[in-house]
Amino acid sequence: MSELMEIVDDTREFFAPVSSDVIDGLLAQYQQQRSYIDHIAGIASGDMGNAINWFIDGNRDRASHMPAVERLFAPAGAIASLNSRYWSDTLALTDVYSAMPQARRDEWNKSISDKATPEYTEDTVRSSLNGWLADRSKFFAERVDGIFRNLSGDHVTNCPQGFSKRMILAYVTENGYHSTSRAGLINDLRAVIAKFMGRDEPAWNATNVIVSMARKQSGQWLTLDGGALRIRCYKIGTAHLEVHPDMAYRLNQVLAGMYPRAIPAEFRTKPKKKAKEFQMMGRPLPFAVLDIIREMRRERGTNNYMFGYGTKESLVAKEEALRVVIGIGGVLSKCGGIDFEYDPQEAMNEIIASGCIPDRVAHQYFPTPELVARAAVEMADIGPADIVLEPSAGQGGIADFLPMARTRCIEISELHCKILAAKGFDVARADFIDWAAKTADRFDRIVMNPPFSDGRALTHLLAAAELVASGGRIVAVLPASLNGKDVLPGWCVTWSEVFEGEFAGTSVSVVILAGVRV
């Protein structure tokens, strides 16, 4: 177990500290409630019990069955319920419940749901909390072991010698609903991977909504946690999980620490090649931010979303969540909510699952300012029957001013595709250069704001020019450094004025090219 201690942080940071004053307060409240139970039970068991029967008999619904007073006011059941409530309140003050592996949560939930609930006394409360604190490294290892032990034995894809890239869990969904316990195992896997990635951990129930999303799109992959993991659910109840090879290797290291002789060397060897199937998106957003977005509620009949009430997240997390929803087109409303011009739920789900929004480095995503977009569309001179293409469409900065019914959008970001689809556009998810090389479609007008870095502006412009129909026109937002250059040989080209300082957060200047094939 000593090897595992190197994987986790100092145990003092295992859960949020709880002051003695808080525990003392709960214990005092408990004792008061316990005395009330004893008092009421004493009354019900004495001569007053017969009088209570008249109240119950005279005021109950005649169609319902009501137990006798002696049973109704039996102290054992009331005390068990009281113990359960105060244990739950105590755990809610700490991170203990989220830190537990799912198997321990299942055991704990069972213990507090029946009459075997531990007594809520100072000795048991403080000793339990101290014991959980001391077991921190064990919890981490138990999570990994619990996931491995619950892999379906009926599927040959699961490897009994260690974690592999593809894993299958059975009974994750049943009769159209997800199993909270089985979703908890997947949540344990995400929590361990989050530890490897240096992230905060997801809440114990954070994966319930993920399984629901995957179930609704049965048979399709849903990317999670920056590309470290993806999930695909099937109607028969199984969930297929694909783990990034680097993560599988680290999971096997933990297993090897527990079972040194059982895990072959090849499963403990770090992958030498990058996996083509997995494209890591960079560091995902904190789960605290994603939880705030997940808990946003839509005002009925509108596209106005409100943040949840009474959230305990830090101000920093709330500000980051606000930046995220504004980044996908939200606008602060006068009533304090966030207004959208489209239904953003699918886009929000994508962010909640992947934990990421497209960044400027990976996707070269710089939204086209309205002034520039309007100027580009005006230069395109789109006729009433023209078929239009926008490559690298982003969230629709240009497309919003194009005729929706006659516009095709190409976009590489899955999140942006969902935003465009929600707005009503015909959108294809693809790298534009790859798509342009394969498509046989031609367009009367192409309006574009291509990525600029590493000469990609010209590459995208030339690829798009090949898709212009005879007599058509291409309009492109380009770096001002290309102004006046012969970038489209054989075309009749005009240039706009230079736009300076229009792109927020950058010093880039742009110019708009309009070209007609001669």
C-alpha positions in Angstrom: 0.0 0.0 0.0 3.0 2.3 0.5 3.3 2.7 -3.3 -0.2 4.0 -3.5 0.6 6.8 -1.0 2.8 8.3 -3.7 -0.2 8.6 -6.0 -2.4 10.6 -3.6 -1.8 13.8 -1.7 -1.3 14.3 2.0 -4.2 12.7 3.9 -4.8 15.9 5.8 -6.5 17.3 2.7 -8.8 14.3 2.3 -12.0 16.1 3.1 -13.0 19.6 4.0 -12.3 20.2 7.7 -15.2 20.3 10.1 -14.9 22.3 13.2 -15.7 20.8 16.6 -18.3 23.5 17.1 -20.2 22.2 14.1 -20.2 18.6 15.4 -21.1 19.8 18.9 -24.0 21.7 17.4 -25.3 18.6 15.6 -24.9 16.4 18.6 -26.9 18.9 20.7 -29.7 19.1 18.1 -29.7 15.3 17.9 -30.0 14.8 21.7 -32.9 17.3 21.8 -34.8 15.5 19.0 -34.0 12.2 20.7 -35.6 13.4 24.0 -38.7 14.4 22.1 -39.0 11.0 20.6 -38.6 9.3 24.0 -41.2 11.7 25.5 -43.8 11.1 22.7 -43.2 7.3 22.8 -43.8 7.4 26.6 -47.1 9.2 26.1 -48.3 6.9 23.3 -47.5 3.8 25.4 -49.5 5.0 28.4 -53.1 5.9 29.1 -52.9 8.9 26.7 -52.4 6.4 23.8 -56.1 5.5 23.8 -57.0 9.2 23.3 -54.5 9.6 20.5 -56.3 6.7 18.7 -59.4 8.9 18.5 -57.5 11.7 16.7 -56.0 9.2 14.2 -59.3 7.4 13.6 -61.3 10.6 13.2 -58.9 12.5 10.9 -57.4 9.8 8.7 -58.4 9.0 5.1 -60.9 6.2 5.4 -59.4 4.4 2.4 -56.0 4.2 4.0 -54.7 1.8 6.6 -53.2 3.3 9.7 -51.2 1.2 12.2 -52.1 1.1 15.9 -50.8 3.9 18.1 -48.3 1.6 19.7 -46.7 0.7 16.4 -47.0 4.2 14.9 -45.1 5.8 17.9 -42.6 2.9 18.4 -39.3 4.6 19.3 -37.1 2.2 17.4 -38.2 3.3 14.0 -38.1 7.0 14.9 -34.7 6.7 16.4 -33.4 4.9 13.3 -34.8 7.6 11.1 -33.3 10.3 13.3 -29.8 8.6 13.3 -30.0 8.3 9.5 -30.8 12.0 9.1 -28.1 13.2 11.3 -25.4 10.9 9.8 -26.4 12.3 6.4 -26.2 15.8 7.7 -22.7 15.1 9.1 -21.4 13.6 5.9 -22.8 16.6 3.9 -20.5 18.8 5.9 -17.4 16.9 4.6 -16.1 15.5 1.3 -16.1 12.0 2.8 -19.2 10.7 0.8 -17.7 11.8 -2.5 -14.3 10.3 -1.6 -15.8 6.9 -0.8 -15.6 4.3 -3.6 -19.1 3.2 -4.8 -19.0 -0.1 -2.9 -18.6 1.7 0.4 -21.3 4.2 -0.6 -23.7 1.3 -1.3 -22.9 -0.2 2.1 -23.3 3.1 3.8 -26.6 3.8 2.1 -27.9 0.4 3.1 -26.9 0.9 6.7 -28.6 4.2 7.1 -31.8 3.1 5.3 -32.7 0.4 7.9 -32.8 0.0 11.6 -29.1 -1.0 11.8 -28.1 2.7 11.4 -25.2 3.4 13.8 -26.0 5.3 16.9 -25.3 9.0 16.5 -23.0 9.6 19.5 -20.0 11.7 19.9 -17.7 8.7 20.1 -19.1 7.0 17.0 -19.2 10.3 14.9 -15.7 11.4 15.7 -14.1 7.9 15.5 -15.9 7.3 12.1 -14.6 10.6 10.7 -11.1 9.9 11.9 -11.2 6.4 10.5 -12.3 7.6 7.1 -9.5 10.2 7.1 -6.9 7.5 7.9 -8.2 5.4 5.0 -7.7 7.9 2.3 -5.1 6.0 0.3 -7.2 2.9 0.8 -10.2 4.7 -0.7 -8.2 5.6 -3.8 -7.1 2.0 -4.3 -10.5 0.6 -3.6 -12.0 2.8 -6.3 -9.6 1.4 -8.9 -10.1 -2.1 -7.7 -13.9 -1.7 -7.5 -14.0 -0.6 -11.2 -11.9 -3.5 -12.3 -13.8 -6.1 -10.3 -17.1 -4.9 -11.8 -16.1 -5.2 -15.4 -18.5 -7.6 -17.2 -17.1 -11.2 -17.2 -19.3 -12.0 -20.2 -17.4 -9.8 -22.6 -14.0 -10.9 -24.1 -13.0 -7.3 -24.5 -12.5 -7.0 -20.8 -9.0 -8.1 -19.9 -8.7 -10.1 -16.6 -5.0 -9.1 -16.3 -5.5 -5.4 -16.1 -7.2 -2.4 -17.6 -7.3 -2.2 -21.4 -8.4 0.6 -23.6 -11.9 -0.9 -24.1 -13.9 -1.9 -21.1 -17.6 -3.0 -20.7 -19.9 -2.6 -17.6 -23.2 -4.5 -17.5 -26.5 -3.4 -16.0 -25.7 0.3 -16.2 -29.2 1.0 -17.5 -32.3 -1.1 -17.1 -35.9 -0.5 -18.4 -34.9 2.9 -19.7 -33.4 4.1 -16.4 -29.8 4.2 -15.2 -28.5 2.4 -12.1 -27.2 5.0 -9.6 -24.8 2.4 -8.2 -23.4 1.4 -11.6 -23.1 5.0 -12.6 -21.2 5.5 -9.4 -18.6 3.0 -10.6 -18.1 5.1 -13.7 -17.9 8.2 -11.5 -15.2 6.4 -9.5 -13.2 5.9 -12.7 -13.6 9.6 -13.6 -12.6 10.6 -10.1 -9.4 8.6 -10.4 -8.6 9.9 -13.8 -9.3 13.5 -12.5 -6.6 12.8 -9.9 -4.2 11.8 -12.6 -5.0 15.0 -14.5 -4.6 17.2 -11.5 -8.3 18.2 -11.5 -10.8 18.5 -8.7 -13.0 15.5 -8.4 -16.6 15.1 -9.6 -19.4 15.1 -7.1 -20.5 11.5 -6.1 -23.6 11.8 -8.4 -22.1 13.8 -11.3 -22.1 10.8 -13.7 -25.8 10.1 -13.4 -26.5 12.9 -15.9 -23.7 11.6 -18.2 -25.2 8.1 -18.3 -28.6 9.6 -19.1 -27.1 11.5 -22.0 -25.3 8.4 -23.3 -28.5 6.4 -23.0 -30.5 8.9 -25.0 -28.0 8.6 -27.9 -27.7 4.9 -27.7 -24.8 3.4 -29.6 -22.9 6.7 -30.1 -19.7 7.7 -28.3 -19.9 10.5 -25.8 -16.5 12.1 -25.0 -15.8 12.9 -21.4 -13.2 14.8 -19.4 -11.1 16.4 -22.1 -10.8 13.2 -24.2 -9.4 11.0 -21.3 -12.5 8.8 -21.5 -15.5 8.2 -23.6 -18.7 6.2 -23.1 -21.3 4.5 -25.3 -24.5 3.0 -23.8 -26.7 0.3 -25.4 -30.4 -0.5 -24.9 -29.5 -3.9 -23.4 -28.0 -2.0 -20.5 -24.3 -2.2 -21.1 -21.9 0.7 -21.1 -18.8 0.6 -23.2 -15.9 2.7 -21.9 -12.8 3.6 -23.8 -9.9 4.9 -21.7 -7.0 6.9 -23.0 -4.0 4.4 -23.1 -2.0 6.8 -20.8 -4.8 6.6 -18.3 -5.1 2.8 -18.6 -1.4 2.5 -17.9 -1.7 4.5 -14.7 -4.7 2.5 -13.6 -2.7 -0.7 -14.1 0.1 0.8 -12.0 -2.4 1.1 -9.1 -3.6 -2.4 -9.6 0.0 -3.6 -9.6 0.6 -1.9 -6.3 -2.3 -4.0 -4.9 -1.6 -7.2 -6.7 2.2 -7.2 -7.6 2.3 -10.7 -9.0 -1.0 -10.6 -10.9 -0.5 -7.8 -13.4 1.8 -8.7 -16.3 4.6 -6.3 -17.2 3.0 -5.4 -20.6 0.1 -3.9 -18.7 2.4 -1.8 -16.6 4.5 -0.4 -19.5 3.8 3.1 -20.6 2.5 3.4 -24.2 5.2 4.5 -26.6 2.9 5.8 -29.3 0.1 8.4 -29.2 -3.3 6.8 -29.7 -4.9 8.1 -32.9 -8.4 7.5 -31.7 -7.9 9.8 -28.7 -7.5 13.5 -29.1 -6.9 15.1 -25.7 -8.5 18.5 -25.7 -6.3 20.0 -23.0 -7.1 20.7 -19.4 -10.8 20.5 -18.8 -12.8 23.0 -16.7 -13.1 22.3 -13.0 -16.0 20.1 -12.0 -17.1 22.9 -9.7 -17.7 25.0 -12.8 -19.4 22.2 -14.7 -21.7 21.5 -11.7 -22.9 25.1 -11.8 -23.7 24.9 -15.5 -25.4 21.5 -15.0 -27.7 23.0 -12.3 -28.8 25.9 -14.5 -32.6 25.8 -15.0 -34.6 26.9 -18.0 -37.5 29.2 -17.5 -40.5 27.5 -19.0 -41.3 28.4 -22.6 -38.2 30.5 -23.0 -34.5 30.2 -23.8 -33.7 32.0 -20.6 -31.6 30.1 -18.1 -31.1 30.9 -14.4 -28.3 29.7 -12.2 -29.3 27.4 -9.4 -30.3 28.8 -6.0 -28.2 28.3 -2.9 -25.2 27.0 -4.7 -22.1 26.8 -2.4 -19.5 27.1 -5.1 -16.8 29.8 -4.9 -17.2 33.2 -6.6 -14.4 32.3 -8.9 -16.2 29.1 -10.1 -19.4 31.1 -10.7 -17.6 33.8 -12.7 -16.0 31.1 -14.8 -19.4 29.4 -15.4 -20.8 32.8 -16.5 -17.9 33.3 -19.0 -18.6 29.8 -20.4 -22.3 30.4 -21.1 -21.6 33.8 -22.5 -19.0 32.2 -24.7 -21.7 30.0 -26.3 -23.9 33.0 -27.1 -25.6 33.8 -23.8 -26.5 37.4 -22.9 -27.2 38.7 -19.4 -30.8 39.6 -19.1 -32.4 42.3 -16.9 -33.9 39.7 -14.6 -30.5 38.2 -13.8 -30.7 35.2 -16.1 -29.0 34.3 -19.3 -30.8 34.7 -22.6 -30.0 32.7 -25.7 -31.2 33.2 -29.3 -31.4 29.4 -29.6 -32.0 26.4 -27.2 -28.5 25.9 -25.8 -29.2 22.6 -23.9 -27.3 20.3 -26.3 -24.4 22.7 -26.3 -24.4 22.8 -22.5 -24.6 19.0 -22.3 -21.5 18.8 -24.6 -19.6 21.1 -22.2 -20.7 19.2 -19.1 -19.6 15.9 -20.6 -16.3 16.9 -22.3 -15.5 19.6 -19.7 -14.1 21.7 -22.6 -14.9 24.6 -24.8 -12.9 25.0 -28.1 -9.8 27.1 -27.4 -7.9 29.5 -29.6 -4.8 27.3 -29.8 -6.4 24.0 -30.8 -9.2 25.3 -33.0 -8.0 28.8 -33.8 -11.5 30.0 -32.8 -11.8 33.7 -33.0 -15.5 34.7 -33.3 -16.2 37.0 -36.2 -17.3 40.5 -34.9 -20.7 41.6 -36.2 -19.2 44.6 -38.0 -16.8 42.4 -40.0 -19.4 39.7 -40.6 -22.0 42.1 -41.9 -19.4 43.7 -44.3 -18.4 40.2 -45.6 -22.0 39.2 -46.2 -22.7 42.5 -48.0 -19.7 41.9 -50.3 -20.9 38.4 -51.1 -24.0 39.9 -52.8 -26.1 36.9 -52.2 -29.0 36.4 -54.6 -32.5 34.9 -53.7 -31.6 31.5 -55.1 -27.9 31.3 -54.2 -26.6 28.2 -52.3 -24.1 29.3 -49.7 -21.3 27.6 -47.8 -19.5 28.8 -44.7 -16.4 26.8 -43.9 -15.1 26.8 -40.3 -18.4 28.3 -39.2 -17.7 28.4 -35.4 -20.8 29.4 -33.5 -22.3 31.2 -36.5 -20.8 34.6 -36.3 -21.1 34.9 -40.1 -23.8 32.3 -40.7 -26.2 34.3 -38.5 -26.4 36.8 -41.4 -26.7 34.3 -44.2 -30.0 32.8 -45.5 -30.4 29.8 -43.2 -32.5 27.6 -45.5 -29.8 27.9 -48.2 -26.6 27.8 -46.1 -24.3 24.8 -45.4 -21.9 25.0 -42.5 -18.7 23.0 -41.9 -17.3 23.0 -38.4 -14.7 20.8 -36.7 -15.8 21.4 -33.1 -18.6 19.1 -31.9 -19.8 21.8 -29.4 -20.0 24.4 -32.2 -21.9 21.9 -34.4 -24.5 21.5 -31.7 -24.9 25.2 -31.4 -25.3 25.7 -35.2 -27.8 22.8 -35.3 -29.8 24.3 -32.5 -29.9 27.5 -34.4 -31.4 25.6 -37.4 -28.4 25.4 -39.7 -27.5 22.5 -42.0 -24.1 21.6 -40.4 -21.5 18.9 -41.0 -18.8 18.1 -38.4 -15.5 17.8 -40.3 -12.1 19.3 -40.8 -12.8 21.6 -43.7 -9.7 20.7 -45.7 -10.5 17.0 -45.6 -14.2 17.7 -46.4 -13.3 20.0 -49.3 -11.1 17.3 -50.9 -13.9 14.7 -50.9 -17.1 16.6 -51.6 -18.6 16.9 -55.1 -20.9 19.8 -54.0 -20.4 23.3 -55.5 -21.7 26.6 -54.1 -22.9 29.9 -55.6 -21.4 31.9 -52.6 -18.8 31.0 -50.1 -18.3 33.3 -47.1 -15.5 32.5 -44.6 -13.3 33.5 -41.8 -10.6 30.8 -41.9 -8.0 30.1 -39.2 -4.9 32.3 -39.6 -2.0 30.5 -37.9 0.8 28.7 -39.8 -0.4 29.9 -43.2 -3.8 28.2 -42.9 -5.7 31.2 -44.1 -4.3 30.7 -47.7 -4.7 26.9 -47.5 -8.4 27.2 -46.5 -9.0 30.0 -49.1 -7.6 27.9 -52.0 -9.5 24.8 -50.9 -12.7 26.8 -50.7 -12.1 28.4 -54.1 -12.3 25.0 -55.7 -15.9 24.6 -54.5 -17.2 27.8 -56.1 -19.7 27.1 -58.9 -19.4 28.7 -62.3 -20.2 32.4 -62.0 -20.0 32.2 -58.2 -18.2 34.4 -55.7 -16.0 33.8 -52.7 -15.6 36.2 -49.7 -12.9 35.7 -47.1 -11.8 37.5 -44.0 -8.0 37.4 -44.2 -4.9 38.8 -42.3 -4.3 42.4 -43.4 -0.7 41.3 -44.4 -2.3 39.7 -47.4 -4.0 42.9 -48.6 -3.5 43.4 -52.3 -1.5 40.2 -52.9 -2.3 37.9 -55.8 -3.7 35.1 -53.6 -6.2 33.9 -56.1 -4.5 33.8 -59.5 -7.0 33.9 -62.4 -9.7 35.6 -60.3 -11.0 39.1 -60.3 -10.5 40.3 -56.8 -11.5 43.3 -54.8 -10.4 44.3 -51.2 -12.2 46.0 -48.4 -10.8 48.6 -46.0 -8.6 47.3 -43.2 -10.4 46.5 -39.9 -8.2 47.2 -36.9 -8.9 46.1 -33.3 -12.2 44.4 -34.0 -11.2 40.9 -32.6 -11.4 41.0 -28.8 -8.3 40.0 -27.0 -6.0 40.3 -30.1 -4.1 43.0 -32.0 -4.8 41.4 -35.4 -5.9 43.5 -38.3 -8.0 42.0 -41.1 -9.2 42.7 -44.6 -12.0 41.2 -46.6 -11.3 39.7 -50.0 -14.2 39.3 -52.6 -13.3 37.2 -55.6 -15.1 36.2 -58.8 -13.7 33.5 -61.1 -12.8 35.1 -64.5 
